[in-house]
Amino acid sequence: MKVRYVHTNIVTKDWQRLAAFYQQALDCERLEPGLDIGGKWLADGTGVPDAKLTGIHLRLPGYGTTG
C-alpha cells in the first residue's frame, strides 16, 4: 500500500511570505486562483465571527498536474 501526503492548512498573518518560503525551499508550485472566502458557514464552522480566509494552494513537487 502506497501512502501519500495530501493536505495541510497553515494559518499565518503573512501568507504571501510563507507561500514564497515554500516555493523557494521546497519548489512548490503556486496554484491559481487564490483563496478569498468567508461567510456565515465559515464563521459557524470556526466559531470566529466574520471569519475570512485569504491565501493560495501550493502543490508539492512530484504530484503532477492533478495532485
mmJSON file of the N, C-alpha and C atoms, coordinates in Angstrom:
{"data_MODEL":{"atom_site":{
"group_PDB":["ATOM","ATOM","ATOM","ATOM","ATOM","ATOM","ATOM","ATOM","ATOM","ATOM","ATOM","ATOM","ATOM","ATOM","ATOM","ATOM","ATOM","ATOM","ATOM","ATOM","ATOM","ATOM","ATOM","ATOM","ATOM","ATOM","ATOM","ATOM","ATOM","ATOM","ATOM","ATOM","ATOM","ATOM","ATOM","ATOM","ATOM","ATOM","ATOM","ATOM","ATOM","ATOM","ATOM","ATOM","ATOM","ATOM","ATOM","ATOM","ATOM","ATOM","ATOM","ATOM","ATOM","ATOM","ATOM","ATOM","ATOM","ATOM","ATOM","ATOM","ATOM","ATOM","ATOM","ATOM","ATOM","ATOM","ATOM","ATOM","ATOM","ATOM","ATOM","ATOM","ATOM","ATOM","ATOM","ATOM","ATOM","ATOM","ATOM","ATOM","ATOM","ATOM","ATOM","ATOM","ATOM","ATOM","ATOM","ATOM","ATOM","ATOM","ATOM","ATOM","ATOM","ATOM","ATOM","ATOM","ATOM","ATOM","ATOM","ATOM","ATOM","ATOM","ATOM","ATOM","ATOM","ATOM","ATOM","ATOM","ATOM","ATOM","ATOM","ATOM","ATOM","ATOM","ATOM","ATOM","ATOM","ATOM","ATOM","ATOM","ATOM","ATOM","ATOM","ATOM","ATOM","ATOM","ATOM","ATOM","ATOM","ATOM","ATOM","ATOM","ATOM","ATOM","ATOM","ATOM","ATOM","ATOM","ATOM","ATOM","ATOM","ATOM","ATOM","ATOM","ATOM","ATOM","ATOM","ATOM","ATOM","ATOM","ATOM","ATOM","ATOM","ATOM","ATOM","ATOM","ATOM","ATOM","ATOM","ATOM","ATOM","ATOM","ATOM","ATOM","ATOM","ATOM","ATOM","ATOM","ATOM","ATOM","ATOM","ATOM","ATOM","ATOM","ATOM","ATOM","ATOM","ATOM","ATOM","ATOM","ATOM","ATOM","ATOM","ATOM","ATOM","ATOM","ATOM","ATOM","ATOM","ATOM","ATOM","ATOM","ATOM","ATOM","ATOM","ATOM","ATOM","ATOM","ATOM","ATOM","ATOM"],
"id":[1,2,3,4,5,6,7,8,9,10,11,12,13,14,15,16,17,18,19,20,21,22,23,24,25,26,27,28,29,30,31,32,33,34,35,36,37,38,39,40,41,42,43,44,45,46,47,48,49,50,51,52,53,54,55,56,57,58,59,60,61,62,63,64,65,66,67,68,69,70,71,72,73,74,75,76,77,78,79,80,81,82,83,84,85,86,87,88,89,90,91,92,93,94,95,96,97,98,99,100,101,102,103,104,105,106,107,108,109,110,111,112,113,114,115,116,117,118,119,120,121,122,123,124,125,126,127,128,129,130,131,132,133,134,135,136,137,138,139,140,141,142,143,144,145,146,147,148,149,150,151,152,153,154,155,156,157,158,159,160,161,162,163,164,165,166,167,168,169,170,171,172,173,174,175,176,177,178,179,180,181,182,183,184,185,186,187,188,189,190,191,192,193,194,195,196,197,198,199,200,201],
"type_symbol":["N","C","C","N","C","C","N","C","C","N","C","C","N","C","C","N","C","C","N","C","C","N","C","C","N","C","C","N","C","C","N","C","C","N","C","C","N","C","C","N","C","C","N","C","C","N","C","C","N","C","C","N","C","C","N","C","C","N","C","C","N","C","C","N","C","C","N","C","C","N","C","C","N","C","C","N","C","C","N","C","C","N","C","C","N","C","C","N","C","C","N","C","C","N","C","C","N","C","C","N","C","C","N","C","C","N","C","C","N","C","C","N","C","C","N","C","C","N","C","C","N","C","C","N","C","C","N","C","C","N","C","C","N","C","C","N","C","C","N","C","C","N","C","C","N","C","C","N","C","C","N","C","C","N","C","C","N","C","C","N","C","C","N","C","C","N","C","C","N","C","C","N","C","C","N","C","C","N","C","C","N","C","C","N","C","C","N","C","C","N","C","C","N","C","C","N","C","C","N","C","C"],
"label_atom_id":["N","CA","C","N","CA","C","N","CA","C","N","CA","C","N","CA","C","N","CA","C","N","CA","C","N","CA","C","N","CA","C","N","CA","C","N","CA","C","N","CA","C","N","CA","C","N","CA","C","N","CA","C","N","CA","C","N","CA","C","N","CA","C","N","CA","C","N","CA","C","N","CA","C","N","CA","C","N","CA","C","N","CA","C","N","CA","C","N","CA","C","N","CA","C","N","CA","C","N","CA","C","N","CA","C","N","CA","C","N","CA","C","N","CA","C","N","CA","C","N","CA","C","N","CA","C","N","CA","C","N","CA","C","N","CA","C","N","CA","C","N","CA","C","N","CA","C","N","CA","C","N","CA","C","N","CA","C","N","CA","C","N","CA","C","N","CA","C","N","CA","C","N","CA","C","N","CA","C","N","CA","C","N","CA","C","N","CA","C","N","CA","C","N","CA","C","N","CA","C","N","CA","C","N","CA","C","N","CA","C","N","CA","C","N","CA","C","N","CA","C","N","CA","C","N","CA","C","N","CA","C","N","CA","C"],
"label_alt_id":[null,null,null,null,null,null,null,null,null,null,null,null,null,null,null,null,null,null,null,null,null,null,null,null,null,null,null,null,null,null,null,null,null,null,null,null,null,null,null,null,null,null,null,null,null,null,null,null,null,null,null,null,null,null,null,null,null,null,null,null,null,null,null,null,null,null,null,null,null,null,null,null,null,null,null,null,null,null,null,null,null,null,null,null,null,null,null,null,null,null,null,null,null,null,null,null,null,null,null,null,null,null,null,null,null,null,null,null,null,null,null,null,null,null,null,null,null,null,null,null,null,null,null,null,null,null,null,null,null,null,null,null,null,null,null,null,null,null,null,null,null,null,null,null,null,null,null,null,null,null,null,null,null,null,null,null,null,null,null,null,null,null,null,null,null,null,null,null,null,null,null,null,null,null,null,null,null,null,null,null,null,null,null,null,null,null,null,null,null,null,null,null,null,null,null,null,null,null,null,null,null],
"label_comp_id":["MET","MET","MET","LYS","LYS","LYS","VAL","VAL","VAL","ARG","ARG","ARG","TYR","TYR","TYR","VAL","VAL","VAL","HIS","HIS","HIS","THR","THR","THR","ASN","ASN","ASN","ILE","ILE","ILE","VAL","VAL","VAL","THR","THR","THR","LYS","LYS","LYS","ASP","ASP","ASP","TRP","TRP","TRP","GLN","GLN","GLN","ARG","ARG","ARG","LEU","LEU","LEU","ALA","ALA","ALA","ALA","ALA","ALA","PHE","PHE","PHE","TYR","TYR","TYR","GLN","GLN","GLN","GLN","GLN","GLN","ALA","ALA","ALA","LEU","LEU","LEU","ASP","ASP","ASP","CYS","CYS","CYS","GLU","GLU","GLU","ARG","ARG","ARG","LEU","LEU","LEU","GLU","GLU","GLU","PRO","PRO","PRO","GLY","GLY","GLY","LEU","LEU","LEU","ASP","ASP","ASP","ILE","ILE","ILE","GLY","GLY","GLY","GLY","GLY","GLY","LYS","LYS","LYS","TRP","TRP","TRP","LEU","LEU","LEU","ALA","ALA","ALA","ASP","ASP","ASP","GLY","GLY","GLY","THR","THR","THR","GLY","GLY","GLY","VAL","VAL","VAL","PRO","PRO","PRO","ASP","ASP","ASP","ALA","ALA","ALA","LYS","LYS","LYS","LEU","LEU","LEU","THR","THR","THR","GLY","GLY","GLY","ILE","ILE","ILE","HIS","HIS","HIS","LEU","LEU","LEU","ARG","ARG","ARG","LEU","LEU","LEU","PRO","PRO","PRO","GLY","GLY","GLY","TYR","TYR","TYR","GLY","GLY","GLY","THR","THR","THR","THR","THR","THR","GLY","GLY","GLY"],
"label_asym_id":["A","A","A","A","A","A","A","A","A","A","A","A","A","A","A","A","A","A","A","A","A","A","A","A","A","A","A","A","A","A","A","A","A","A","A","A","A","A","A","A","A","A","A","A","A","A","A","A","A","A","A","A","A","A","A","A","A","A","A","A","A","A","A","A","A","A","A","A","A","A","A","A","A","A","A","A","A","A","A","A","A","A","A","A","A","A","A","A","A","A","A","A","A","A","A","A","A","A","A","A","A","A","A","A","A","A","A","A","A","A","A","A","A","A","A","A","A","A","A","A","A","A","A","A","A","A","A","A","A","A","A","A","A","A","A","A","A","A","A","A","A","A","A","A","A","A","A","A","A","A","A","A","A","A","A","A","A","A","A","A","A","A","A","A","A","A","A","A","A","A","A","A","A","A","A","A","A","A","A","A","A","A","A","A","A","A","A","A","A","A","A","A","A","A","A","A","A","A","A","A","A"],
"label_entity_id":["1","1","1","1","1","1","1","1","1","1","1","1","1","1","1","1","1","1","1","1","1","1","1","1","1","1","1","1","1","1","1","1","1","1","1","1","1","1","1","1","1","1","1","1","1","1","1","1","1","1","1","1","1","1","1","1","1","1","1","1","1","1","1","1","1","1","1","1","1","1","1","1","1","1","1","1","1","1","1","1","1","1","1","1","1","1","1","1","1","1","1","1","1","1","1","1","1","1","1","1","1","1","1","1","1","1","1","1","1","1","1","1","1","1","1","1","1","1","1","1","1","1","1","1","1","1","1","1","1","1","1","1","1","1","1","1","1","1","1","1","1","1","1","1","1","1","1","1","1","1","1","1","1","1","1","1","1","1","1","1","1","1","1","1","1","1","1","1","1","1","1","1","1","1","1","1","1","1","1","1","1","1","1","1","1","1","1","1","1","1","1","1","1","1","1","1","1","1","1","1","1"],
"label_seq_id":[1,1,1,2,2,2,3,3,3,4,4,4,5,5,5,6,6,6,7,7,7,8,8,8,9,9,9,10,10,10,11,11,11,12,12,12,13,13,13,14,14,14,15,15,15,16,16,16,17,17,17,18,18,18,19,19,19,20,20,20,21,21,21,22,22,22,23,23,23,24,24,24,25,25,25,26,26,26,27,27,27,28,28,28,29,29,29,30,30,30,31,31,31,32,32,32,33,33,33,34,34,34,35,35,35,36,36,36,37,37,37,38,38,38,39,39,39,40,40,40,41,41,41,42,42,42,43,43,43,44,44,44,45,45,45,46,46,46,47,47,47,48,48,48,49,49,49,50,50,50,51,51,51,52,52,52,53,53,53,54,54,54,55,55,55,56,56,56,57,57,57,58,58,58,59,59,59,60,60,60,61,61,61,62,62,62,63,63,63,64,64,64,65,65,65,66,66,66,67,67,67],
"pdbx_PDB_ins_code":[null,null,null,null,null,null,null,null,null,null,null,null,null,null,null,null,null,null,null,null,null,null,null,null,null,null,null,null,null,null,null,null,null,null,null,null,null,null,null,null,null,null,null,null,null,null,null,null,null,null,null,null,null,null,null,null,null,null,null,null,null,null,null,null,null,null,null,null,null,null,null,null,null,null,null,null,null,null,null,null,null,null,null,null,null,null,null,null,null,null,null,null,null,null,null,null,null,null,null,null,null,null,null,null,null,null,null,null,null,null,null,null,null,null,null,null,null,null,null,null,null,null,null,null,null,null,null,null,null,null,null,null,null,null,null,null,null,null,null,null,null,null,null,null,null,null,null,null,null,null,null,null,null,null,null,null,null,null,null,null,null,null,null,null,null,null,null,null,null,null,null,null,null,null,null,null,null,null,null,null,null,null,null,null,null,null,null,null,null,null,null,null,null,null,null,null,null,null,null,null,null],
"Cartn_x":[0.834,0.0,0.883,0.638,1.392,0.61,1.235,0.598,1.271,0.445,0.982,0.434,1.284,0.886,-0.049,-1.165,-2.164,-2.407,-2.67,-3.164,-2.879,-2.462,-2.32,-2.717,-3.391,-3.674,-2.756,-2.122,-1.284,-1.833,-2.089,-2.641,-1.518,-1.426,-0.396,-0.888,-0.285,-0.652,-0.118,0.984,1.609,1.705,0.578,0.543,1.409,1.569,2.405,3.863,4.339,5.719,5.903,4.934,5.015,4.969,4.084,3.996,5.312,5.905,7.186,8.278,8.272,9.239,9.104,7.862,7.651,7.971,7.714,8.058,9.574,10.3,11.753,12.394,11.988,12.646,12.292,11.029,10.581,10.177,10.343,9.991,8.504,7.661,6.216,5.712,4.66,4.044,2.793,2.701,1.538,0.375,-0.805,-1.996,-2.96,-3.433,-4.401,-5.782,-6.831,-6.873,-6.573,-6.281,-6.066,-7.382,-7.304,-8.484,-8.849,-10.107,-10.631,-12.08,-12.258,-13.586,-13.995,-15.279,-15.834,-17.336,-17.973,-19.421,-19.876,-21.157,-21.76,-21.27,-21.161,-20.741,-19.351,-18.449,-17.093,-17.088,-17.847,-17.953,-18.545,-19.584,-20.191,-19.223,-18.479,-17.558,-16.336,-15.91,-14.712,-15.017,-16.233,-16.573,-16.0,-15.5,-14.917,-15.879,-16.446,-17.366,-16.661,-17.351,-16.809,-15.495,-15.324,-14.106,-13.925,-12.675,-12.342,-11.02,-10.926,-9.683,-9.175,-7.928,-7.273,-5.94,-5.626,-4.364,-4.252,-3.487,-3.191,-2.941,-3.251,-2.858,-1.491,-0.677,0.632,0.695,1.297,1.454,2.907,3.113,4.459,4.982,6.303,6.887,6.558,6.397,6.16,4.705,3.786,2.368,1.714,2.458,1.895,0.864,0.136,-0.805,-2.132,-2.382,-3.654,-3.521,-2.308,-2.087,-2.296],
"Cartn_y":[-1.174,0.0,1.243,2.143,3.381,4.508,5.204,6.311,7.601,8.599,9.891,10.999,11.969,13.159,13.962,14.46,15.089,16.565,16.945,18.301,18.772,20.032,20.704,22.159,22.717,24.154,24.786,25.898,26.642,28.061,28.521,29.858,30.789,31.936,32.916,34.316,35.304,36.685,37.12,36.531,36.928,35.711,35.353,34.142,34.275,35.489,35.662,35.303,35.725,35.423,33.925,33.311,31.874,31.087,31.47,30.796,30.934,32.118,32.338,31.437,31.275,30.383,28.961,28.429,27.059,26.913,27.945,27.893,27.839,28.616,28.652,27.416,27.066,25.987,24.595,24.395,23.062,22.968,24.053,24.1,23.806,24.29,24.12,24.991,24.521,25.245,25.967,27.242,28.048,27.709,27.464,27.134,28.31,28.682,29.776,29.182,29.833,31.143,31.033,32.155,32.212,32.043,32.086,31.934,33.274,33.585,34.774,34.443,33.722,33.196,33.558,33.576,33.85,33.69,33.974,33.875,33.201,33.092,32.507,31.089,30.301,28.9,28.811,29.732,29.717,30.208,31.255,31.762,30.693,30.016,28.949,27.791,27.431,26.296,26.557,27.817,28.149,28.74,29.249,29.936,31.345,31.839,33.18,34.076,35.081,35.974,36.644,36.725,37.365,36.737,35.432,34.743,34.872,34.997,35.11,34.4,33.676,33.003,33.616,34.027,34.555,33.848,33.367,32.668,32.004,30.933,30.228,28.755,27.905,26.498,26.34,25.477,25.138,23.639,23.239,21.81,21.421,20.354,19.829,19.199,19.222,18.576,17.082,16.544,15.114,14.707,15.647,15.31,15.501,15.954,16.128,17.246,17.333,18.436,18.209,17.017,16.747,16.542,16.605,16.322,17.497],
"Cartn_z":[0.0,0.0,0.0,-0.947,-1.049,-0.378,0.545,1.246,0.793,0.457,0.029,0.906,1.176,1.898,0.998,1.558,0.71,1.022,2.274,2.502,3.926,4.033,5.315,5.139,6.113,6.144,7.183,6.813,7.744,7.819,9.029,9.244,9.687,9.034,9.356,9.021,9.623,9.321,7.962,7.491,6.229,5.305,4.693,3.863,2.616,2.093,0.902,1.206,2.362,2.754,2.993,3.662,3.917,2.608,1.692,0.397,-0.366,-0.348,-1.03,-0.443,0.875,1.515,0.984,0.961,0.484,-0.997,-1.765,-3.184,-3.36,-2.571,-2.683,-2.044,-0.837,-0.095,-0.613,-1.009,-1.414,-2.876,-3.621,-5.039,-5.268,-4.353,-4.502,-5.641,-6.279,-7.385,-6.889,-7.192,-6.821,-7.74,-7.15,-7.917,-7.9,-9.042,-9.164,-9.42,-9.066,-8.428,-6.942,-6.346,-4.904,-4.159,-2.844,-1.993,-1.363,-1.371,-0.69,-0.348,0.753,1.075,2.496,2.708,4.021,3.967,5.047,5.109,6.39,6.523,7.725,7.965,6.9,7.038,7.661,7.279,7.823,9.267,9.55,10.921,11.838,11.367,12.165,12.379,11.343,11.426,12.284,12.337,13.1,14.465,14.63,15.865,15.925,14.787,14.714,13.943,14.59,13.878,12.698,11.574,10.362,9.892,10.095,9.666,8.162,7.735,6.321,6.077,4.973,4.588,3.292,3.307,2.119,1.991,0.788,0.619,-0.729,-0.779,-2.026,-1.719,-2.679,-2.588,-3.243,-2.657,-3.219,-3.458,-4.561,-4.866,-4.642,-3.876,-3.657,-4.934,-5.142,-6.31,-6.332,-7.516,-7.677,-7.721,-7.613,-7.617,-8.975,-9.97,-11.299,-11.334,-12.425,-12.619,-11.912,-11.384,-10.727,-9.228,-8.702,-7.292,-6.408],
"occupancy":[1.0,1.0,1.0,1.0,1.0,1.0,1.0,1.0,1.0,1.0,1.0,1.0,1.0,1.0,1.0,1.0,1.0,1.0,1.0,1.0,1.0,1.0,1.0,1.0,1.0,1.0,1.0,1.0,1.0,1.0,1.0,1.0,1.0,1.0,1.0,1.0,1.0,1.0,1.0,1.0,1.0,1.0,1.0,1.0,1.0,1.0,1.0,1.0,1.0,1.0,1.0,1.0,1.0,1.0,1.0,1.0,1.0,1.0,1.0,1.0,1.0,1.0,1.0,1.0,1.0,1.0,1.0,1.0,1.0,1.0,1.0,1.0,1.0,1.0,1.0,1.0,1.0,1.0,1.0,1.0,1.0,1.0,1.0,1.0,1.0,1.0,1.0,1.0,1.0,1.0,1.0,1.0,1.0,1.0,1.0,1.0,1.0,1.0,1.0,1.0,1.0,1.0,1.0,1.0,1.0,1.0,1.0,1.0,1.0,1.0,1.0,1.0,1.0,1.0,1.0,1.0,1.0,1.0,1.0,1.0,1.0,1.0,1.0,1.0,1.0,1.0,1.0,1.0,1.0,1.0,1.0,1.0,1.0,1.0,1.0,1.0,1.0,1.0,1.0,1.0,1.0,1.0,1.0,1.0,1.0,1.0,1.0,1.0,1.0,1.0,1.0,1.0,1.0,1.0,1.0,1.0,1.0,1.0,1.0,1.0,1.0,1.0,1.0,1.0,1.0,1.0,1.0,1.0,1.0,1.0,1.0,1.0,1.0,1.0,1.0,1.0,1.0,1.0,1.0,1.0,1.0,1.0,1.0,1.0,1.0,1.0,1.0,1.0,1.0,1.0,1.0,1.0,1.0,1.0,1.0,1.0,1.0,1.0,1.0,1.0,1.0],
"B_iso_or_equiv":[0.0,0.0,0.0,0.0,0.0,0.0,0.0,0.0,0.0,0.0,0.0,0.0,0.0,0.0,0.0,0.0,0.0,0.0,0.0,0.0,0.0,0.0,0.0,0.0,0.0,0.0,0.0,0.0,0.0,0.0,0.0,0.0,0.0,0.0,0.0,0.0,0.0,0.0,0.0,0.0,0.0,0.0,0.0,0.0,0.0,0.0,0.0,0.0,0.0,0.0,0.0,0.0,0.0,0.0,0.0,0.0,0.0,0.0,0.0,0.0,0.0,0.0,0.0,0.0,0.0,0.0,0.0,0.0,0.0,0.0,0.0,0.0,0.0,0.0,0.0,0.0,0.0,0.0,0.0,0.0,0.0,0.0,0.0,0.0,0.0,0.0,0.0,0.0,0.0,0.0,0.0,0.0,0.0,0.0,0.0,0.0,0.0,0.0,0.0,0.0,0.0,0.0,0.0,0.0,0.0,0.0,0.0,0.0,0.0,0.0,0.0,0.0,0.0,0.0,0.0,0.0,0.0,0.0,0.0,0.0,0.0,0.0,0.0,0.0,0.0,0.0,0.0,0.0,0.0,0.0,0.0,0.0,0.0,0.0,0.0,0.0,0.0,0.0,0.0,0.0,0.0,0.0,0.0,0.0,0.0,0.0,0.0,0.0,0.0,0.0,0.0,0.0,0.0,0.0,0.0,0.0,0.0,0.0,0.0,0.0,0.0,0.0,0.0,0.0,0.0,0.0,0.0,0.0,0.0,0.0,0.0,0.0,0.0,0.0,0.0,0.0,0.0,0.0,0.0,0.0,0.0,0.0,0.0,0.0,0.0,0.0,0.0,0.0,0.0,0.0,0.0,0.0,0.0,0.0,0.0,0.0,0.0,0.0,0.0,0.0,0.0],
"pdbx_formal_charge":[null,null,null,null,null,null,null,null,null,null,null,null,null,null,null,null,null,null,null,null,null,null,null,null,null,null,null,null,null,null,null,null,null,null,null,null,null,null,null,null,null,null,null,null,null,null,null,null,null,null,null,null,null,null,null,null,null,null,null,null,null,null,null,null,null,null,null,null,null,null,null,null,null,null,null,null,null,null,null,null,null,null,null,null,null,null,null,null,null,null,null,null,null,null,null,null,null,null,null,null,null,null,null,null,null,null,null,null,null,null,null,null,null,null,null,null,null,null,null,null,null,null,null,null,null,null,null,null,null,null,null,null,null,null,null,null,null,null,null,null,null,null,null,null,null,null,null,null,null,null,null,null,null,null,null,null,null,null,null,null,null,null,null,null,null,null,null,null,null,null,null,null,null,null,null,null,null,null,null,null,null,null,null,null,null,null,null,null,null,null,null,null,null,null,null,null,null,null,null,null,null],
"auth_seq_id":[1,1,1,2,2,2,3,3,3,4,4,4,5,5,5,6,6,6,7,7,7,8,8,8,9,9,9,10,10,10,11,11,11,12,12,12,13,13,13,14,14,14,15,15,15,16,16,16,17,17,17,18,18,18,19,19,19,20,20,20,21,21,21,22,22,22,23,23,23,24,24,24,25,25,25,26,26,26,27,27,27,28,28,28,29,29,29,30,30,30,31,31,31,32,32,32,33,33,33,34,34,34,35,35,35,36,36,36,37,37,37,38,38,38,39,39,39,40,40,40,41,41,41,42,42,42,43,43,43,44,44,44,45,45,45,46,46,46,47,47,47,48,48,48,49,49,49,50,50,50,51,51,51,52,52,52,53,53,53,54,54,54,55,55,55,56,56,56,57,57,57,58,58,58,59,59,59,60,60,60,61,61,61,62,62,62,63,63,63,64,64,64,65,65,65,66,66,66,67,67,67],
"auth_comp_id":["MET","MET","MET","LYS","LYS","LYS","VAL","VAL","VAL","ARG","ARG","ARG","TYR","TYR","TYR","VAL","VAL","VAL","HIS","HIS","HIS","THR","THR","THR","ASN","ASN","ASN","ILE","ILE","ILE","VAL","VAL","VAL","THR","THR","THR","LYS","LYS","LYS","ASP","ASP","ASP","TRP","TRP","TRP","GLN","GLN","GLN","ARG","ARG","ARG","LEU","LEU","LEU","ALA","ALA","ALA","ALA","ALA","ALA","PHE","PHE","PHE","TYR","TYR","TYR","GLN","GLN","GLN","GLN","GLN","GLN","ALA","ALA","ALA","LEU","LEU","LEU","ASP","ASP","ASP","CYS","CYS","CYS","GLU","GLU","GLU","ARG","ARG","ARG","LEU","LEU","LEU","GLU","GLU","GLU","PRO","PRO","PRO","GLY","GLY","GLY","LEU","LEU","LEU","ASP","ASP","ASP","ILE","ILE","ILE","GLY","GLY","GLY","GLY","GLY","GLY","LYS","LYS","LYS","TRP","TRP","TRP","LEU","LEU","LEU","ALA","ALA","ALA","ASP","ASP","ASP","GLY","GLY","GLY","THR","THR","THR","GLY","GLY","GLY","VAL","VAL","VAL","PRO","PRO","PRO","ASP","ASP","ASP","ALA","ALA","ALA","LYS","LYS","LYS","LEU","LEU","LEU","THR","THR","THR","GLY","GLY","GLY","ILE","ILE","ILE","HIS","HIS","HIS","LEU","LEU","LEU","ARG","ARG","ARG","LEU","LEU","LEU","PRO","PRO","PRO","GLY","GLY","GLY","TYR","TYR","TYR","GLY","GLY","GLY","THR","THR","THR","THR","THR","THR","GLY","GLY","GLY"],
"auth_asym_id":["A","A","A","A","A","A","A","A","A","A","A","A","A","A","A","A","A","A","A","A","A","A","A","A","A","A","A","A","A","A","A","A","A","A","A","A","A","A","A","A","A","A","A","A","A","A","A","A","A","A","A","A","A","A","A","A","A","A","A","A","A","A","A","A","A","A","A","A","A","A","A","A","A","A","A","A","A","A","A","A","A","A","A","A","A","A","A","A","A","A","A","A","A","A","A","A","A","A","A","A","A","A","A","A","A","A","A","A","A","A","A","A","A","A","A","A","A","A","A","A","A","A","A","A","A","A","A","A","A","A","A","A","A","A","A","A","A","A","A","A","A","A","A","A","A","A","A","A","A","A","A","A","A","A","A","A","A","A","A","A","A","A","A","A","A","A","A","A","A","A","A","A","A","A","A","A","A","A","A","A","A","A","A","A","A","A","A","A","A","A","A","A","A","A","A","A","A","A","A","A","A"],
"auth_atom_id":["N","CA","C","N","CA","C","N","CA","C","N","CA","C","N","CA","C","N","CA","C","N","CA","C","N","CA","C","N","CA","C","N","CA","C","N","CA","C","N","CA","C","N","CA","C","N","CA","C","N","CA","C","N","CA","C","N","CA","C","N","CA","C","N","CA","C","N","CA","C","N","CA","C","N","CA","C","N","CA","C","N","CA","C","N","CA","C","N","CA","C","N","CA","C","N","CA","C","N","CA","C","N","CA","C","N","CA","C","N","CA","C","N","CA","C","N","CA","C","N","CA","C","N","CA","C","N","CA","C","N","CA","C","N","CA","C","N","CA","C","N","CA","C","N","CA","C","N","CA","C","N","CA","C","N","CA","C","N","CA","C","N","CA","C","N","CA","C","N","CA","C","N","CA","C","N","CA","C","N","CA","C","N","CA","C","N","CA","C","N","CA","C","N","CA","C","N","CA","C","N","CA","C","N","CA","C","N","CA","C","N","CA","C","N","CA","C","N","CA","C","N","CA","C","N","CA","C","N","CA","C","N","CA","C"],
"pdbx_PDB_model_num":[1,1,1,1,1,1,1,1,1,1,1,1,1,1,1,1,1,1,1,1,1,1,1,1,1,1,1,1,1,1,1,1,1,1,1,1,1,1,1,1,1,1,1,1,1,1,1,1,1,1,1,1,1,1,1,1,1,1,1,1,1,1,1,1,1,1,1,1,1,1,1,1,1,1,1,1,1,1,1,1,1,1,1,1,1,1,1,1,1,1,1,1,1,1,1,1,1,1,1,1,1,1,1,1,1,1,1,1,1,1,1,1,1,1,1,1,1,1,1,1,1,1,1,1,1,1,1,1,1,1,1,1,1,1,1,1,1,1,1,1,1,1,1,1,1,1,1,1,1,1,1,1,1,1,1,1,1,1,1,1,1,1,1,1,1,1,1,1,1,1,1,1,1,1,1,1,1,1,1,1,1,1,1,1,1,1,1,1,1,1,1,1,1,1,1,1,1,1,1,1,1]
}}}
